[in-house]
Amino acid sequence: MRRARLFLLGLVLVSLVEAARQWNSAPGRVPSHFDAAGRPNAWSSRDEFFFLQVGVTLGIAALFIGLPWLLRSTPASLINLPNKSYWLAPERREESLRYLNAHGKRLACLIVMMMLGMHYVILKANHMQPPTLPLSTFSPILVGFCVALVWWIIRLYRRFPKAKT
């Protein structure tokens, strides 16, 4: 669990440093949303774009770092797990919550890495004339995130099967 937290904090630090580095090279008006063909269809000021990047990154980190407190103070009736009465029984609750906490931090790491990649691609698009989302860079990031998310979900379901095996 500690390793996942340290990795998440490291990714947040990289994201903040990268945002500061990219802010200097970004134009004053940044395309912030693109259509399916990679053409910009929404724009933001440079400050708005980077404020959102930093805010979302810090928000995700705060949420998942605060997960242990959140899970401990959440009644079992509000936690959605298969066979919840078994996994949240007093003798297994602490171990189950510890796993959910560590697994949640792994999800946060995946999200922050995906966001780092997305911001890189968006800023790469800003340096093209006309601005165009480079789908050859965007697609592998998106596919990689989706594959990792499926892996994350499978691990969660394997750890908490409906029936104890």
Secondary structure, 3 states (H helix, E strand, C coil): CHHHHHHHHHHHHHHHHHHHHHHHHCCCEEEEEECCCCCEEEEEEHHHHHHHHHHHHHHHHHHHHCHHHHHHHCCHHHCCCCCHHHHCCHHHHHHHHHHHHHHHHHHHHHHHHHHHHHHHHHHHHHCCCCCCCCHHHHHHHHHHHHHHHHHHHHHHHHHCCCCCC
